[in-house]
Amino acid sequence: MAEETIVLTHSSEASGETLVSMRVLEIIAGLAAQEVEGVSRLSGSLSERAQEAFGRRVHGKGVALQQTSDGLTVDVYVYLNYGVSVPKVSHAIQQRVTSQVAAMTELQVSLVNVHVQGVVSQKTTSSVDVNNLFGEESDTEGTK
């Protein structure tokens, strides 16, 4: 299992150390991935979906982190919008996650794996009038 916190290095000789929770890094990576155009949503585990069903907003869902000797390995599980270029959106997710984690924590991300879990089609608007299902002409005079 991954470590719960990561120690950030300081460029100056400051006293003390800065610890960052892995959960915080998951949130950063998740929000960065959601900002990419073409991403519909992130995929969550069964427990995360259950928490959302009860109204609790789950940040960092669909993201798994692992600390290696080379840096962080990030796995992002996404659903994409129908019609987007999967390679282009995946590459944009990789760049966005890497840059956001580096900008906010100065940690090196060595690898970002994008797992496309599915494609979400756009909702079509129904042209059926629920009050007039058979397309009958209505009598506006109100005769009986």
PyMOL commands that set and color helices and strands:
alter all, ss='L'
color gray80, all
select helices_A, chain A and resi 22-34+46-53+86-105
alter helices_A, ss='H'
color red, helices_A
select strands_A, chain A and resi 5-8+18-21+39-42+63-67+72-81+109-120
alter strands_A, ss='S'
color yellow, strands_A
deselect
rebuild
show_as cartoon
